[in-house]
Amino acid sequence: MFAQLRRTALLPYLTAGLPTPSDSVDLFRAMGEAGADAFEVGVPYSDPLMDGPVIMRGSEVALAAGTNAREALAIVERVAALGKPTMAMTYANPVMQTGWLVYCRQLADAGAAGIIIPDLPLEESGPLQAAAAEAGVGVVLFVSPTTDQTRIERVAQADPEFIYGVADLGVTGERHHVSEHVAGLSERVRATTGVPLVLGVGISTPEQVNAVRHLADGVIVGTALVRLVLEAPDAPSAARSLFEAVTALRTALD
């Protein structure tokens, strides 16, 4: 996808099972029709360490609606069937409980392009990388403004599907301004590797994606989109809000 696109990719995040498991795929479809290039599907989890209050609330709503692990995987499969690269974002504990290889094979069978596990450090990611390679699933690894050059090089050497550049320190959430550190982070990654760089965390508005579009191969927006779903009175309204929001983000990136 990154090689073929002649634009900065837009990878919206949404929690699987919002507002209900039966409605979830329609929301991803709306974002795809609005110009999303790929999807990050969040598997709802009771202890999402990377996520701020909005996405935490999204997980709570999805879990309460019956989005268990099996249902979340089914949603990943239906989203992948929309025809755009689909990444599953989850946490280390549920994958370990299932088994690294079993989980990766389940994702591969569902048509997922890769897996994102934010609470799995590079030093402990060997079992995941081995399982993902055997199953044919890509792995995404993280860098942040505090990541030193040696570690960036080690992340690049692991040959991730893409490097997730954490644009701002802290948990996921909307910010008033793009972090002043993001340009330096992008420059250091670009000088080290040709692995695609995707920026996320603290990037929410059209103005913010426009400000970083020249710094990365892709941009992830999550919290602002989850908030729209949580605030919508019903699923059709949520789909319309997402279509409008992703259209604005796509326009800003272009």
C-alpha positions in Angstrom: 0.0 0.0 0.0 2.7 2.5 1.0 4.6 1.7 -2.2 1.6 2.2 -4.4 0.1 5.3 -2.8 1.1 8.7 -4.1 -0.2 10.4 -1.0 0.1 10.2 2.7 -2.0 7.2 3.9 -4.9 7.7 6.3 -5.4 4.9 8.8 -8.4 5.6 11.0 -8.7 3.7 14.3 -12.0 2.5 15.7 -12.8 0.0 18.4 -14.4 -3.2 17.2 -17.9 -3.6 18.4 -18.9 0.1 18.5 -21.7 0.9 19.0 -22.6 -2.8 18.8 -21.0 -5.8 17.1 -23.7 -5.9 14.4 -23.2 -2.2 13.5 -19.4 -2.0 13.7 -18.5 -2.9 10.2 -20.9 -0.3 8.7 -18.8 2.4 10.5 -15.6 1.1 8.9 -17.3 1.0 5.6 -18.3 4.6 5.9 -14.7 5.6 6.7 -13.5 3.6 3.7 -15.9 5.4 1.4 -14.7 8.7 2.8 -11.1 8.0 1.7 -9.4 5.8 4.4 -6.6 3.9 2.9 -6.4 1.2 5.7 -7.9 0.5 9.0 -6.7 -0.1 12.6 -9.2 -2.2 14.4 -9.0 -2.0 18.2 -9.8 -5.2 20.0 -11.7 -4.1 23.1 -9.8 -4.8 26.3 -10.5 -4.1 30.0 -7.1 -2.7 30.8 -5.9 -0.7 27.7 -2.7 0.8 29.0 -1.9 3.0 26.0 -5.4 4.5 25.7 -6.9 7.6 27.2 -10.4 8.0 28.6 -12.3 8.2 25.3 -10.9 5.0 23.8 -11.1 3.3 27.3 -14.8 4.2 27.3 -15.1 2.8 23.8 -13.7 -0.5 25.0 -16.2 -0.5 27.9 -19.1 0.1 25.6 -18.0 -2.6 23.1 -17.4 -5.2 25.8 -20.8 -4.4 27.4 -22.4 -4.9 23.9 -21.0 -8.4 23.8 -17.8 -7.9 21.8 -15.7 -10.8 23.2 -12.5 -12.0 21.7 -14.2 -14.3 19.2 -16.6 -11.5 18.1 -13.8 -9.0 17.8 -11.9 -11.4 15.5 -15.1 -11.8 13.4 -15.3 -8.1 13.1 -11.7 -7.9 12.0 -12.5 -10.4 9.3 -15.5 -8.5 8.0 -13.5 -5.2 8.0 -10.7 -6.9 6.1 -13.3 -8.1 3.6 -13.9 -4.4 2.7 -10.7 -4.6 0.7 -8.4 -2.3 2.6 -5.3 -3.4 4.6 -6.5 -4.1 8.2 -4.4 -4.0 11.3 -5.6 -5.5 14.6 -4.5 -3.5 17.6 -4.6 -5.4 20.9 -2.6 -6.0 24.1 0.0 -8.6 25.1 -2.1 -10.4 27.7 -4.9 -11.7 25.5 -2.5 -12.7 22.8 -0.3 -14.6 25.3 -3.3 -16.3 26.8 -4.4 -17.5 23.3 -0.9 -18.4 22.2 1.4 -16.3 20.0 1.1 -18.6 17.0 -2.5 -19.4 17.4 -3.5 -15.8 17.6 -1.4 -14.8 14.6 -2.9 -17.6 12.6 -6.4 -16.5 13.6 -5.6 -13.0 12.3 -4.1 -14.4 9.1 -7.2 -16.5 8.5 -9.3 -13.4 9.1 -7.4 -11.6 6.4 -5.6 -9.1 8.7 -2.5 -7.5 7.3 -0.8 -7.2 10.7 -0.9 -6.8 14.5 -0.1 -3.9 16.8 0.6 -4.5 20.5 1.6 -1.3 22.2 2.5 -2.8 25.6 5.0 -5.3 24.1 8.5 -3.9 24.3 11.0 -4.7 21.5 13.1 -6.8 23.9 10.1 -9.1 24.5 8.7 -9.2 21.0 10.7 -12.2 19.8 7.9 -14.8 20.2 5.4 -12.5 18.5 7.7 -11.7 15.6 8.5 -15.4 15.1 4.8 -16.4 15.2 3.7 -13.5 13.0 6.4 -14.5 10.4 5.2 -18.1 10.4 1.6 -17.0 10.0 2.3 -14.4 7.4 1.1 -11.4 9.5 3.1 -8.1 9.8 4.2 -6.7 13.1 4.1 -3.0 13.9 6.8 -1.6 16.3 6.9 1.7 18.2 9.2 4.7 18.5 8.6 7.9 20.4 10.3 11.3 20.9 12.3 9.8 23.8 13.5 6.8 21.7 17.3 7.1 21.3 19.1 6.5 18.0 20.4 3.0 18.9 16.9 1.8 19.7 15.5 3.3 16.4 18.1 1.3 14.6 17.1 -1.9 16.5 13.4 -1.3 15.7 14.3 -0.8 12.0 16.4 -4.0 11.9 13.4 -6.0 13.1 11.8 -5.1 9.8 8.3 -4.1 11.0 5.3 -3.7 8.7 5.6 -0.1 9.5 7.0 2.0 12.4 4.4 3.6 14.6 5.8 7.0 15.5 4.2 8.2 18.8 3.8 11.9 18.0 3.2 13.0 21.6 4.1 11.5 24.9 1.2 10.1 27.1 -1.8 8.0 26.4 -4.0 8.4 23.3 -6.2 11.5 23.2 -7.0 14.7 21.4 -4.4 17.6 21.8 -4.7 21.3 21.0 -1.5 21.3 19.1 0.9 18.9 17.3 3.9 18.0 19.5 7.0 20.1 18.8 9.0 16.9 19.0 7.3 15.1 16.0 9.5 16.7 13.3 12.7 15.6 15.0 11.4 12.1 15.5 10.4 11.8 11.9 13.9 13.1 10.8 15.7 10.6 12.9 13.6 7.7 11.6 13.9 8.8 8.0 17.7 9.1 8.3 17.8 5.5 9.7 15.5 3.4 7.6 13.2 3.2 4.6 10.6 1.3 6.6 7.3 3.3 6.4 6.6 5.7 9.2 3.1 6.2 10.5 2.4 8.9 13.1 -0.3 8.6 15.7 -1.3 9.7 19.3 -2.3 13.3 19.7 -3.2 13.8 16.0 -7.0 14.4 15.7 -8.0 17.4 13.5 -7.6 18.2 9.8 -5.3 21.0 10.7 -3.1 18.6 12.7 -2.9 15.9 9.9 -2.1 18.7 7.4 0.8 19.8 9.7 2.4 16.4 9.7 1.5 15.0 6.3 5.0 15.7 4.9 6.7 14.0 7.9 5.4 10.5 7.4 4.0 7.9 5.1 0.8 7.6 7.0 -1.3 9.1 9.9 -3.5 7.4 12.4 -6.4 9.2 13.9 -8.4 7.4 16.7 -9.7 9.2 19.7 -11.6 11.9 17.7 -13.4 9.2 15.7 -14.2 7.1 18.7 -15.6 10.2 20.4 -18.0 10.8 17.5 -19.4 7.3 17.8 -19.8 7.6 21.5 -21.7 10.9 21.1 -23.9 9.7 18.3 -27.5 8.8 19.1 -27.5 5.8 16.9 -25.4 3.8 14.4 -26.6 5.6 11.2 -25.8 8.9 12.8 -22.4 7.6 13.8 -21.7 6.5 10.3 -22.6 9.9 8.9 -20.4 11.7 11.4 -17.4 9.4 10.6 -17.9 9.9 6.9 -17.8 13.6 7.3 -14.8 13.5 9.7 -12.7 11.2 7.5 -13.6 13.2 4.4 -12.2 16.3 6.1 -9.1 14.4 7.2 -8.5 13.0 3.7 -8.9 16.5 2.2 -6.4 17.9 4.7 -3.9 15.2 3.9 -4.2 15.7 0.2 
